Amino acid sequence: MKTLCTLLCLSILTLMTQYSHAQNDSIVTSLERSLKNSLLSNIKQKTDSMDNQLGAKLSDLDARIQQLDKSLNQSNTESQRIEKLVERVKLIEDVQEAEKLSELNIYQGNYQAAIINLVSMERELRPLLLFGATRDFFTTLESVGNPSTYPGFNEWYNGYKEYVEENKTGSASLGVVSNLMSLTGDLSAGTPIFGTFSQALFTGMSSYIDNINGKKNLDLKLRSQKMFELVTELGQYTHEIHLVETEWAAIDAELEELKRLYEINLQKNLDILGVKKVDFDKRYSLENDANKRYEYLNQLTDTISKRVSVEKSKNPKNWKNTFYYEMSEVQALKIRFGTITFRIRENISKYNELISKYKNSRQMGSKIAELENKLNGLQNSFDKAYNPLDYINSANKMYKVN
């Protein structure tokens, strides 16, 4: 069970916990989302405004060209015709220039949106918000599966261990139980009832109960049957939790890979923008003041806009390739993050099935009720911090098409 707790904590927290110096501001709060959305909204408004202006200009130029074409047929002299043809060439040049500006404007806005989404992902990948709820839930989950937390178990188990030690030489099955006890540890210390150990343990307990005879031992026999029922239920409970646990290992691997890809893409784009990582960390990653981070990202959008313009001037044929593939990578990262958070939500929800199954248990019911409350807290914490479908949907709509 301890392994399970460790796995989920790693799965949800592993990505960016090395930034522990920024714990106070690493929680994904509504303020953080508001700041990001405000920046993205401003980028969209500016891009749309410029696009509308250029669109209006293109419409006006097109109307003027059409009007000029009609007047060409009505020209009385050759000089008038030449003058109008010269004007038409100038209008076509203006059209081409407006189209280039429109294309540049779209790329500037899209690359700005890509970078803001990318750098914001750093804080989204630091879900320390869930740490308290995660720890609380898994501490209770572990406690439910630990028989030593149930009244009367430790006292009864000591008697059972004495029986095993006294009879192990005369019974092959008890000899196995004794050996496994020494290898896996004491149940009273929280050793999970799972696999081969549980099978041998059940056999030994059954033998112990069958050998309790006499009226004066009736109370011990009843208590033993109750403890045997408890341990059997906990063994099944632990087995079913293990089935859920296997998914956390896969999620953990996905998160580690996403972290690696995030860091690679962040460094690539900082290099494109000519921004030093140490400066980015100082003014954004390690900055605790949200307003200063917002101010820095605003300045970064200006840097992005200028960088796109410079690249277009220096590399007029292939300038778009410099940014297109980076934008595609960011979009893919965001979709992938949405998919992973969806898997985390789905795996958390699997515990609801376990709770429904064991909440009416005579032995485990009260602890399961407590676990249900902790699970609700964990689910609420996750839902407040993440909306998996929103990540995926917004990623598909994050760029404006020219």
C-alpha positions as CSV (number, residue, x, y, z in Angstrom):
1,M,0.0,0.0,0.0
2,K,2.9,2.3,0.7
3,T,4.1,1.7,-2.8
4,L,0.7,2.8,-4.1
5,C,0.8,6.0,-2.2
6,T,4.3,6.7,-3.4
7,L,3.3,6.0,-7.0
8,L,0.4,8.4,-7.1
9,C,2.2,11.1,-5.4
10,L,5.0,10.7,-8.0
11,S,2.5,10.5,-10.8
12,I,0.8,13.7,-9.9
13,L,3.7,15.6,-8.3
14,T,6.9,14.4,-10.0
15,L,7.0,16.8,-12.9
16,M,8.1,20.1,-11.4
17,T,8.7,19.5,-7.7
18,Q,12.3,20.4,-8.1
19,Y,11.1,23.9,-8.1
20,S,10.2,23.7,-4.4
21,H,11.6,27.2,-3.8
22,A,8.5,28.5,-5.6
23,Q,6.0,26.4,-3.7
24,N,3.9,29.4,-2.5
25,D,3.1,30.2,-6.1
26,S,3.3,26.9,-7.8
27,I,-0.4,26.0,-7.1
28,V,-2.5,26.2,-10.2
29,T,-5.0,28.8,-8.9
30,S,-7.8,30.6,-10.6
31,L,-5.6,33.7,-10.6
32,E,-3.0,31.9,-12.7
33,R,-5.6,30.7,-15.2
34,S,-7.1,34.2,-15.2
35,L,-3.7,35.8,-16.0
36,K,-3.0,33.3,-18.8
37,N,-6.5,33.7,-20.3
38,S,-6.1,37.5,-20.1
39,L,-2.9,37.4,-22.0
40,L,-4.3,35.0,-24.6
41,S,-7.4,37.2,-24.9
42,N,-5.3,40.3,-25.4
43,I,-3.3,38.5,-28.1
44,K,-6.4,37.4,-29.9
45,Q,-8.0,40.9,-29.7
46,K,-4.9,42.5,-31.1
47,T,-4.5,39.9,-33.8
48,D,-8.2,40.1,-34.8
49,S,-8.2,43.9,-34.7
50,M,-5.3,44.1,-37.1
51,D,-6.7,41.3,-39.2
52,N,-10.0,43.2,-39.5
53,Q,-8.2,46.4,-40.4
54,L,-6.2,44.6,-43.1
55,G,-9.3,42.8,-44.3
56,A,-11.2,46.0,-44.7
57,K,-8.2,47.5,-46.5
58,L,-8.1,44.5,-48.9
59,S,-11.8,44.8,-49.5
60,D,-11.4,48.5,-50.3
61,L,-8.4,47.9,-52.6
62,D,-10.3,45.1,-54.4
63,A,-13.3,47.4,-54.9
64,R,-11.0,50.2,-56.3
65,I,-9.3,47.7,-58.7
66,Q,-12.7,46.6,-60.0
67,Q,-13.8,50.2,-60.4
68,L,-10.6,51.0,-62.1
69,D,-11.0,48.1,-64.5
70,K,-14.4,49.3,-65.6
71,S,-13.0,52.8,-66.2
72,L,-10.2,51.5,-68.3
73,N,-12.7,50.6,-71.0
74,Q,-14.0,54.1,-71.0
75,S,-10.6,55.8,-71.3
76,N,-10.7,58.3,-74.2
77,T,-6.9,58.7,-74.7
78,E,-3.9,56.5,-74.4
79,S,-2.4,58.7,-71.7
80,Q,-5.4,58.2,-69.5
81,R,-5.3,54.4,-70.1
82,I,-1.6,54.3,-69.2
83,E,-2.2,56.5,-66.1
84,K,-4.9,54.1,-64.9
85,L,-2.8,51.0,-65.6
86,V,0.0,52.5,-63.5
87,E,-2.6,53.2,-60.7
88,R,-3.8,49.6,-61.0
89,V,-0.2,48.2,-60.6
90,K,0.1,50.4,-57.5
91,L,-3.1,49.0,-56.1
92,I,-2.1,45.4,-56.8
93,E,1.2,46.1,-54.9
94,D,-0.8,47.5,-52.0
95,V,-2.9,44.3,-52.1
96,Q,0.2,42.1,-52.0
97,E,1.6,44.2,-49.2
98,A,-1.6,44.0,-47.1
99,E,-1.7,40.2,-47.7
100,K,1.8,39.9,-46.5
101,L,1.1,42.0,-43.4
102,S,-2.0,39.9,-42.7
103,E,0.0,36.7,-42.9
104,L,2.7,38.2,-40.6
105,N,0.0,39.4,-38.2
106,I,-1.5,35.9,-38.0
107,Y,1.9,34.2,-37.4
108,Q,2.8,36.8,-34.8
109,G,-0.4,36.2,-32.9
110,N,-0.2,32.4,-33.3
111,Y,3.4,32.2,-32.1
112,Q,2.6,34.5,-29.2
113,A,-0.3,32.2,-28.2
114,A,2.0,29.1,-28.5
115,I,4.7,30.6,-26.2
116,I,2.2,31.8,-23.6
117,N,0.6,28.3,-23.6
118,L,4.0,26.7,-23.4
119,V,5.4,28.7,-20.5
120,S,2.1,28.5,-18.6
121,M,2.3,24.8,-18.8
122,E,5.2,24.9,-16.4
123,R,2.9,25.9,-13.6
124,E,0.2,23.5,-14.8
125,L,2.7,20.7,-14.5
126,R,3.3,21.6,-10.9
127,P,0.2,20.3,-9.2
128,L,1.2,20.8,-5.6
129,L,-2.4,21.8,-5.0
130,L,-3.1,18.1,-4.9
131,F,-0.4,17.3,-2.4
132,G,-2.4,17.7,0.7
133,A,-5.5,16.0,-0.7
134,T,-3.4,13.2,-2.2
135,R,-1.5,12.6,1.0
136,D,-4.6,12.6,3.1
137,F,-6.5,10.2,0.8
138,F,-3.6,7.7,0.5
139,T,-2.8,7.8,4.2
140,T,-6.4,6.7,4.8
141,L,-6.3,4.2,1.9
142,E,-3.3,2.6,3.5
143,S,-4.9,2.6,6.9
144,V,-8.0,0.8,5.6
145,G,-5.8,-2.0,4.3
146,N,-3.7,-2.3,7.4
147,P,-5.3,-4.9,9.8
148,S,-3.3,-3.5,12.7
149,T,-5.5,-0.4,12.7
150,Y,-8.6,-2.4,13.6
151,P,-9.5,-2.9,17.2
152,G,-8.3,-6.1,18.8
153,F,-6.2,-7.3,15.9
154,N,-2.7,-6.8,17.2
155,E,-3.5,-8.7,20.5
156,W,-5.1,-11.6,18.5
157,Y,-2.2,-11.6,16.0
158,N,0.4,-12.1,18.7
159,G,-1.4,-15.2,19.8
160,Y,-1.5,-16.4,16.2
161,K,2.2,-15.8,15.7
162,E,3.0,-17.9,18.9
163,Y,0.9,-20.7,17.5
164,V,2.8,-20.6,14.2
165,E,6.2,-20.6,15.9
166,E,5.2,-23.5,18.2
167,N,3.9,-25.7,15.4
168,K,6.0,-24.8,12.3
169,T,8.3,-27.8,12.6
170,G,5.3,-30.2,12.5
171,S,3.5,-28.5,9.7
172,A,4.8,-27.7,6.2
173,S,2.2,-24.9,5.7
174,L,3.0,-23.2,9.0
175,G,6.7,-23.5,8.2
176,V,6.0,-21.5,5.0
177,V,3.9,-19.0,6.9
178,S,6.7,-18.5,9.5
179,N,9.3,-18.1,6.7
180,L,7.2,-15.6,4.8
181,M,6.5,-13.6,8.0
182,S,10.2,-13.2,8.6
183,L,10.7,-12.2,5.0
184,T,7.8,-9.8,4.5
185,G,7.6,-8.3,8.0
186,D,4.9,-8.1,10.6
187,L,1.3,-7.5,9.7
188,S,1.1,-5.1,12.6
189,A,3.8,-3.0,10.9
190,G,1.6,-2.6,7.8
191,T,2.8,-5.4,5.5
192,P,0.3,-5.6,2.6
193,I,-1.8,-8.8,2.6
194,F,-1.2,-9.6,-1.0
195,G,-0.1,-12.5,-3.4
196,T,1.6,-15.6,-2.1
197,F,2.0,-14.2,1.4
198,S,-1.8,-13.8,1.7
199,Q,-2.5,-17.3,0.5
200,A,-0.1,-18.9,3.1
201,L,-1.4,-16.5,5.8
202,F,-5.0,-17.6,5.2
203,T,-4.1,-21.3,5.3
204,G,-2.2,-20.8,8.6
205,M,-5.1,-18.8,10.2
206,S,-7.6,-21.5,9.1
207,S,-5.4,-24.1,10.8
208,Y,-5.1,-22.0,13.9
209,I,-8.9,-21.5,14.2
210,D,-9.6,-25.2,13.6
211,N,-7.3,-26.1,16.5
212,I,-9.1,-23.8,19.0
213,N,-11.2,-26.2,21.0
214,G,-13.1,-26.2,24.3
215,K,-15.7,-24.0,25.9
216,K,-13.2,-21.9,27.7
217,N,-11.7,-21.0,24.3
218,L,-15.0,-20.1,22.7
219,D,-14.4,-16.4,22.9
220,L,-11.0,-16.8,21.3
221,K,-12.5,-18.9,18.5
222,L,-15.1,-16.3,17.8
223,R,-12.6,-13.5,17.9
224,S,-10.3,-15.5,15.6
225,Q,-13.1,-16.1,13.1
226,K,-13.8,-12.4,13.1
227,M,-10.1,-11.5,12.5
228,F,-9.9,-14.2,9.8
229,E,-12.9,-12.6,8.1
230,L,-11.2,-9.2,8.4
231,V,-7.9,-10.4,7.0
232,T,-9.7,-12.2,4.1
233,E,-11.6,-9.0,3.2
234,L,-8.4,-6.9,3.4
235,G,-6.6,-9.4,1.2
236,Q,-9.2,-9.0,-1.5
237,Y,-9.3,-5.2,-1.0
238,T,-5.5,-5.0,-1.4
239,H,-5.6,-7.1,-4.5
240,E,-8.2,-4.9,-6.2
241,I,-6.2,-1.8,-5.2
242,H,-3.2,-3.3,-6.9
243,L,-5.1,-3.5,-10.1
244,V,-5.7,0.2,-10.0
245,E,-2.1,0.8,-8.9
246,T,-0.7,-0.6,-12.1
247,E,-2.1,2.3,-14.1
248,W,-0.3,4.9,-11.9
249,A,3.0,3.4,-13.1
250,A,2.1,4.0,-16.7
251,I,0.8,7.5,-15.9
252,D,4.1,8.3,-14.1
253,A,6.1,7.3,-17.2
254,E,3.9,9.5,-19.4
255,L,4.4,12.5,-17.1
256,E,8.1,12.0,-17.1
257,E,8.1,11.9,-20.8
258,L,5.9,15.0,-21.0
259,K,8.2,16.8,-18.6
260,R,11.2,16.0,-20.8
261,L,9.5,17.2,-24.0
262,Y,8.3,20.4,-22.2
263,E,11.9,21.2,-21.2
264,I,13.2,20.5,-24.7
265,N,10.6,22.7,-26.3
266,L,10.9,25.5,-23.8
267,Q,14.7,25.7,-24.4
268,K,14.2,25.5,-28.2
269,N,11.8,28.4,-28.2
270,L,13.8,30.5,-25.8
271,D,16.7,30.1,-28.1
272,I,14.6,31.2,-31.1
273,L,13.6,34.3,-29.2
274,G,17.1,35.0,-27.9
275,V,16.0,34.7,-24.3
276,K,18.4,33.3,-21.8
277,K,17.0,30.5,-19.6
278,V,18.4,32.1,-16.5
279,D,16.6,35.3,-17.2
280,F,13.4,33.4,-17.9
281,D,13.7,31.5,-14.6
282,K,14.4,34.7,-12.7
283,R,11.6,36.7,-14.1
284,Y,9.0,34.0,-14.5
285,S,9.7,30.5,-13.1
286,L,11.0,31.7,-9.8
287,E,9.0,34.9,-9.5
288,N,6.4,34.8,-6.8
289,D,4.6,38.0,-7.7
290,A,1.9,37.2,-10.2
291,N,1.7,40.8,-11.4
292,K,5.4,40.8,-12.2
293,R,5.0,37.5,-14.1
294,Y,2.2,39.0,-16.1
295,E,4.3,42.0,-16.9
296,Y,7.1,39.9,-18.0
297,L,4.9,37.8,-20.3
298,N,3.5,41.0,-21.8
299,Q,7.1,42.0,-22.6
300,L,7.7,38.6,-24.0
301,T,4.8,38.9,-26.5
302,D,6.5,42.1,-27.8
303,T,9.8,40.1,-28.2
304,I,7.9,37.4,-30.1
305,S,6.3,39.9,-32.4
306,K,9.6,41.5,-33.3
307,R,11.3,38.2,-33.7
308,V,8.7,37.0,-36.2
309,S,9.1,40.3,-38.2
310,V,12.9,40.0,-38.2
311,E,12.8,36.4,-39.4
312,K,10.4,37.3,-42.2
313,S,12.8,40.0,-43.4
314,K,15.9,37.9,-43.1
315,N,14.4,34.7,-44.5
316,P,11.5,35.7,-46.8
317,K,11.1,32.3,-48.4
318,N,11.2,30.0,-45.4
319,W,10.5,32.2,-42.5
320,K,7.2,30.5,-41.6
321,N,9.0,27.1,-41.1
322,T,10.9,28.6,-38.2
323,F,7.7,29.0,-36.2
324,Y,5.2,26.5,-37.7
325,Y,6.8,23.4,-36.4
326,E,7.3,24.9,-32.9
327,M,3.6,25.9,-32.8
328,S,2.7,22.3,-33.8
329,E,4.8,20.9,-31.0
330,V,3.2,23.1,-28.4
331,Q,-0.2,22.2,-29.6
332,A,0.7,18.5,-29.4
333,L,2.1,18.9,-25.9
334,K,-1.1,20.6,-24.7
335,I,-3.3,17.8,-26.2
336,R,-1.0,15.2,-24.6
337,F,-1.2,16.9,-21.2
338,G,-5.0,17.0,-21.5
339,T,-5.0,13.3,-22.3
340,I,-2.8,12.5,-19.2
341,T,-4.9,14.6,-16.9
342,F,-7.9,12.7,-18.2
343,R,-6.3,9.4,-17.4
344,I,-5.5,10.7,-13.9
345,R,-9.1,11.7,-13.3
346,E,-10.3,8.3,-14.6
347,N,-8.0,6.4,-12.4
348,I,-8.9,8.4,-9.3
349,S,-12.6,7.6,-10.1
350,K,-11.9,3.9,-10.0
351,Y,-11.6,4.1,-6.2
352,N,-15.3,4.9,-6.2
353,E,-16.0,1.3,-7.3
354,L,-14.0,0.0,-4.4
355,I,-15.7,2.2,-2.0
356,S,-19.1,1.1,-3.2
357,K,-18.1,-2.5,-2.9
358,Y,-16.7,-2.4,0.7
359,K,-18.7,0.4,2.3
360,N,-21.3,-2.1,3.7
361,S,-18.6,-4.4,5.1
362,R,-19.1,-5.2,8.8
363,Q,-15.4,-5.0,9.4
364,M,-14.3,-2.2,7.1
365,G,-17.4,-0.1,6.7
366,S,-16.6,2.8,9.1
367,K,-13.1,3.2,7.6
368,I,-14.4,3.0,4.0
369,A,-16.9,5.9,4.9
370,E,-13.9,8.0,6.0
371,L,-12.0,7.0,2.8
372,E,-15.0,8.1,0.7
373,N,-14.9,11.6,2.2
374,K,-11.1,11.8,1.5
375,L,-11.7,10.6,-2.0
376,N,-14.3,13.4,-2.6
377,G,-11.7,15.9,-1.4
378,L,-9.1,14.6,-3.8
379,Q,-11.5,14.6,-6.7
380,N,-12.7,18.1,-5.9
381,S,-9.1,19.3,-5.7
382,F,-8.3,17.8,-9.0
383,D,-11.4,19.2,-10.7
384,K,-10.7,22.7,-9.5
385,A,-7.1,22.5,-10.8
386,Y,-7.7,20.7,-14.1
387,N,-10.2,20.4,-16.9
388,P,-8.8,17.7,-19.2
389,L,-11.3,18.2,-22.0
390,D,-10.7,22.0,-21.9
391,Y,-7.0,21.4,-22.5
392,I,-7.7,19.3,-25.5
393,N,-10.5,21.5,-27.0
394,S,-8.6,24.7,-26.4
395,A,-5.5,23.2,-28.0
396,N,-7.4,22.4,-31.2
397,K,-8.6,26.0,-31.3
398,M,-5.5,27.8,-30.1
399,Y,-4.4,29.1,-33.6
400,K,-6.0,31.5,-36.0
401,V,-6.2,30.3,-39.6
402,N,-5.3,32.8,-42.2
